Amino acid sequence: MYLDLGGETVIRSRDLIAIFDLSGDKAEHAASIFADEHRLSGVQKIGTEETKSLVITKNGYYFSPVSVVTLKKRIQATGPFERVSNLTK
């Protein structure tokens, strides 16, 4: 199965490692660690919209304009995964 990260970027679901929320108040700590686009090598920024999530795969990093909640819904719609935990509380 595949996961649409926004724009024209699609990844294989089996290559997904983690998704981090980089939107709103939750982003303060995560942003200081992950969201410096100039420090991460091999990162791909999708589109020109505000980055809402960081998607880590076996093949690289993606700054996505799609929210974690939307990505989670897309994952659940594509088929069975062992576990999709809700860390966005």
PADOKOL-343406 format. One line per field, with one value per residue (C-alpha): chain; x, y, z. Coordinates in Angstrom, 1 decimal. Layout:
<sites>
chain	c(A_...) .
px	c(X_...) .
py	c(Y_...) .
pz	c(Z_...) .
</sites>
This chain:
<sites>
chain	c(A_A_A_A_A_A_A_A_A_A_A_A_A_A_A_A_A_A_A_A_A_A_A_A_A_A_A_A_A_A_A_A_A_A_A_A_A_A_A_A_A_A_A_A_A_A_A_A_A_A_A_A_A_A_A_A_A_A_A_A_A_A_A_A_A_A_A_A_A_A_A_A_A_A_A_A_A_A_A_A_A_A_A_A_A_A_A_A_A) .
px	c(0.0_1.0_0.6_0.1_2.2_0.8_1.8_2.7_4.7_3.7_5.7_5.3_3.5_5.9_8.8_7.2_9.1_7.5_5.5_6.0_3.6_5.2_2.1_0.8_1.9_3.1_5.8_7.9_10.0_9.9_10.7_13.8_15.0_13.7_12.4_15.6_15.3_18.9_20.4_18.8_20.5_18.4_15.2_12.5_10.1_6.8_5.2_5.4_2.7_3.4_5.1_2.7_4.5_7.8_7.6_10.6_10.9_13.6_14.6_14.6_12.8_9.8_8.5_4.8_2.0_-0.4_-1.3_-0.6_-4.3_-4.9_-1.9_-3.1_-6.6_-4.9_-2.8_-5.9_-7.8_-5.1_-5.1_-4.0_-1.0_0.2_-0.4_-1.0_-0.6_-2.1_0.8_-0.9_-2.6) .
py	c(0.0_3.6_6.8_10.2_12.8_15.8_17.4_14.7_12.7_9.1_6.6_2.9_2.3_-0.5_2.0_4.3_4.6_7.5_10.7_13.7_16.6_19.9_22.1_24.4_24.4_20.8_21.9_23.9_21.1_19.0_21.9_22.6_19.1_18.1_21.1_22.9_22.1_23.2_20.7_17.5_16.1_14.3_16.0_16.7_19.7_19.0_22.0_25.6_25.4_25.4_22.2_20.3_17.0_15.3_11.9_9.5_6.5_4.0_6.1_9.6_12.5_14.5_17.8_17.5_20.1_17.3_17.1_14.0_13.4_13.3_11.1_8.7_8.5_7.8_5.0_3.4_3.6_1.9_-1.4_-3.2_-2.0_-3.7_-0.5_3.1_4.8_8.3_10.4_13.7_14.2) .
pz	c(0.0_-0.4_1.6_0.1_1.9_0.0_-3.3_-5.6_-3.0_-2.2_-0.1_0.4_3.7_4.7_4.5_7.1_10.4_12.2_11.9_14.1_14.7_13.8_14.0_16.6_20.2_20.0_17.6_20.0_21.3_18.2_16.0_18.0_17.4_14.0_12.0_11.1_7.4_6.8_9.4_8.1_5.1_2.6_3.7_1.1_1.7_0.0_-1.5_-0.3_2.4_6.2_7.4_9.7_10.0_9.7_8.1_8.5_6.2_5.5_2.5_3.9_5.7_4.4_5.7_4.8_4.7_5.7_9.4_11.6_12.1_8.3_7.7_10.4_8.8_5.4_7.0_8.6_5.3_3.3_5.2_8.4_10.3_13.4_15.4_14.8_18.2_18.9_20.2_19.3_22.6) .
</sites>
